[in-house]
Amino acid sequence: MLPCIRNLLLYRSYWTTTRAGTFKSIYHLENLYPNSPYNYGGLPQDFSIASPPDKFTGNIPIDKLSVKYSRSSGPGGQNVNKVNSKAEVRFHVSSADWIPDDLKPKILEKYKKRITSTGELIVFSDESRYQSVNVKNCLDQIKGVLFELQKPPDPKKILEHEKLHDMNKIHEAHRKRLQRKRMKGYTKSMRRDFD
């Protein structure tokens, strides 16, 4: 084989295996979420169907979400009239096996305005003119929802609630005391009238 053809074939094989196979945009999901244990082509590497997780770790399996794109009303000038950049991400809350079971009723209760009649939570973003950035924003919104619901209640709020409860007890005791006092005064006034 001629040396120039051989070099060309070697360069081509290098390009197809090394360069083209490893290039990922800065908006690729592996670059946006570098520490995620999921391989974005299929099932997650540490995925277990048998037992749902006890706590949400921040990993969202992309293949379990439904992503739709539409025309955006956000920034982008004439670009918004041509490109479907708005991202809408949805997933079925009850059948999501990557969410802990104790968070599912909280999601259904707190975000009932965002949930469809079929039980899907809808999150959308049109902040950017790039689809992948809008998808990232949607995933961040889902993470924020789950992390917020997973946080333990604030002790200060519990203390305020207990104080309010104690104040209600005090007000109720004052009301009953004044009622007894009025009844006693009424009884005494009736005795004076008969004397």
C-alpha positions as CSV (number, residue, x, y, z in Angstrom):
1,M,0.0,0.0,0.0
2,L,1.2,3.5,-0.8
3,P,2.5,5.4,2.2
4,C,0.3,8.4,1.6
5,I,-2.9,6.3,1.4
6,R,-1.8,4.4,4.5
7,N,-1.3,7.7,6.4
8,L,-4.7,8.9,5.2
9,L,-6.4,5.7,6.5
10,L,-4.6,6.0,9.8
11,Y,-5.6,9.6,10.2
12,R,-9.2,8.8,9.3
13,S,-9.3,5.9,11.8
14,Y,-7.8,8.2,14.4
15,W,-10.4,10.9,13.7
16,T,-13.4,8.5,13.8
17,T,-12.3,6.7,17.0
18,T,-10.7,9.4,19.0
19,R,-11.8,12.9,18.0
20,A,-15.3,12.4,16.7
21,G,-16.2,9.8,19.3
22,T,-15.2,11.9,22.3
23,F,-16.4,15.4,21.4
24,K,-19.2,16.6,23.6
25,S,-20.6,20.1,23.5
26,I,-20.4,22.2,26.7
27,Y,-24.2,21.8,26.9
28,H,-24.0,18.0,26.8
29,L,-25.7,16.4,29.8
30,E,-22.4,14.7,30.9
31,N,-20.7,18.2,30.9
32,L,-23.7,19.8,32.7
33,Y,-23.8,17.1,35.4
34,P,-20.3,15.7,35.5
35,N,-20.6,13.6,38.7
36,S,-23.8,11.9,37.8
37,P,-23.6,8.1,37.9
38,Y,-26.0,7.8,34.9
39,N,-24.9,6.8,31.4
40,Y,-27.1,8.9,29.3
41,G,-27.6,6.3,26.6
42,G,-29.5,3.8,28.8
43,L,-30.1,2.7,32.3
44,P,-28.1,4.2,35.2
45,Q,-25.0,2.3,36.2
46,D,-26.1,1.8,39.9
47,F,-29.8,1.6,39.1
48,S,-31.9,-0.8,41.3
49,I,-35.5,-1.5,40.4
50,A,-36.2,-3.5,43.5
51,S,-35.8,-0.8,46.2
52,P,-36.6,2.9,45.8
53,P,-34.0,5.3,47.2
54,D,-34.4,6.5,50.8
55,K,-33.2,10.0,49.9
56,F,-33.0,12.0,46.7
57,T,-29.3,12.3,45.8
58,G,-29.7,14.8,43.0
59,N,-29.4,12.3,40.1
60,I,-32.2,12.5,37.6
61,P,-32.4,9.7,35.0
62,I,-32.9,11.5,31.7
63,D,-34.5,8.5,30.1
64,K,-37.3,8.5,32.6
65,L,-38.4,12.1,31.6
66,S,-40.5,13.3,28.7
67,V,-38.9,16.3,27.0
68,K,-40.8,18.5,24.4
69,Y,-39.7,21.6,22.6
70,S,-41.8,24.5,21.4
71,R,-41.4,28.0,20.2
72,S,-40.4,30.4,23.0
73,S,-41.6,33.8,24.0
74,G,-38.3,34.4,25.7
75,P,-35.1,36.2,24.5
76,G,-33.6,35.5,21.1
77,G,-35.0,38.1,18.7
78,Q,-36.0,36.6,15.4
79,N,-34.5,33.4,16.5
80,V,-37.6,32.6,18.7
81,N,-39.8,32.7,15.5
82,K,-37.7,30.0,13.9
83,V,-36.3,27.7,16.6
84,N,-38.1,25.5,19.1
85,S,-36.0,26.5,22.1
86,K,-38.6,26.4,24.9
87,A,-38.2,23.1,26.9
88,E,-41.0,21.3,28.7
89,V,-40.0,18.4,30.9
90,R,-42.5,16.1,32.5
91,F,-42.6,12.9,34.4
92,H,-45.2,10.7,36.2
93,V,-44.8,11.3,39.9
94,S,-46.4,8.1,41.3
95,S,-44.4,5.8,39.0
96,A,-41.0,7.6,39.3
97,D,-38.8,5.0,41.0
98,W,-35.9,7.5,41.4
99,I,-37.9,9.6,43.9
100,P,-38.2,8.4,47.5
101,D,-41.8,7.2,48.3
102,D,-42.2,9.7,51.2
103,L,-41.7,12.7,48.8
104,K,-44.3,11.6,46.3
105,P,-47.4,12.7,48.3
106,K,-45.7,15.9,49.2
107,I,-45.1,16.7,45.5
108,L,-48.7,15.9,44.7
109,E,-50.0,18.1,47.5
110,K,-47.7,21.1,47.2
111,Y,-47.4,21.4,43.4
112,K,-51.0,20.3,42.5
113,K,-51.3,23.3,40.1
114,R,-48.4,22.0,38.0
115,I,-49.6,18.4,37.9
116,T,-51.8,17.1,35.0
117,S,-54.9,15.0,35.4
118,T,-52.8,11.9,34.6
119,G,-50.4,12.7,37.5
120,E,-47.4,14.2,35.6
121,L,-45.4,17.1,37.0
122,I,-44.7,19.7,34.3
123,V,-41.7,22.0,34.4
124,F,-40.8,24.3,31.6
125,S,-38.1,26.9,30.8
126,D,-37.7,29.5,28.0
127,E,-35.0,31.7,29.7
128,S,-32.3,30.9,27.1
129,R,-32.2,30.6,23.3
130,Y,-30.6,27.2,23.5
131,Q,-32.6,24.1,24.0
132,S,-30.0,22.3,26.1
133,V,-29.7,25.2,28.5
134,N,-33.5,25.3,28.9
135,V,-33.5,21.5,29.6
136,K,-30.8,22.1,32.2
137,N,-32.9,24.8,33.8
138,C,-35.9,22.4,34.0
139,L,-33.7,19.7,35.6
140,D,-32.5,22.2,38.1
141,Q,-36.1,23.2,38.9
142,I,-36.9,19.5,39.5
143,K,-33.9,19.1,41.7
144,G,-34.9,22.3,43.6
145,V,-38.4,20.9,44.2
146,L,-37.1,17.6,45.5
147,F,-34.4,19.1,47.7
148,E,-36.8,21.6,49.2
149,L,-39.3,18.9,50.1
150,Q,-36.6,16.7,51.5
151,K,-35.3,19.2,53.9
152,P,-36.3,18.7,57.6
153,P,-38.7,21.3,59.0
154,D,-37.0,24.4,60.3
155,P,-36.9,24.3,64.2
156,K,-37.6,28.1,64.4
157,K,-40.9,27.6,62.5
158,I,-41.8,24.7,64.7
159,L,-41.1,26.9,67.7
160,E,-43.2,29.7,66.3
161,H,-46.0,27.3,65.7
162,E,-45.8,26.0,69.3
163,K,-45.7,29.6,70.6
164,L,-48.8,30.4,68.5
165,H,-50.5,27.3,69.8
166,D,-49.6,28.3,73.4
167,M,-50.9,31.8,72.8
168,N,-54.2,30.3,71.5
169,K,-54.4,28.3,74.7
170,I,-53.8,31.5,76.8
171,H,-56.5,33.4,74.8
172,E,-59.0,30.6,75.3
173,A,-58.3,30.5,79.0
174,H,-58.8,34.3,79.2
175,R,-62.1,34.0,77.3
176,K,-63.4,31.3,79.7
177,R,-62.3,33.2,82.8
178,L,-64.1,36.4,81.6
179,Q,-67.2,34.3,80.8
180,R,-67.2,32.8,84.3
181,K,-66.7,36.3,85.7
182,R,-69.7,37.6,83.7
183,M,-71.9,34.7,84.8
184,K,-70.9,35.3,88.5
185,G,-71.7,39.0,88.1
186,Y,-75.0,38.2,86.5
187,T,-75.9,35.8,89.4
188,K,-75.0,38.5,92.0
189,S,-77.0,41.2,90.1
190,M,-80.0,38.8,90.1
191,R,-79.7,38.3,93.9
192,R,-79.6,42.1,94.5
193,D,-82.8,42.6,92.5
194,F,-84.7,40.1,94.7
195,D,-83.4,41.6,98.0
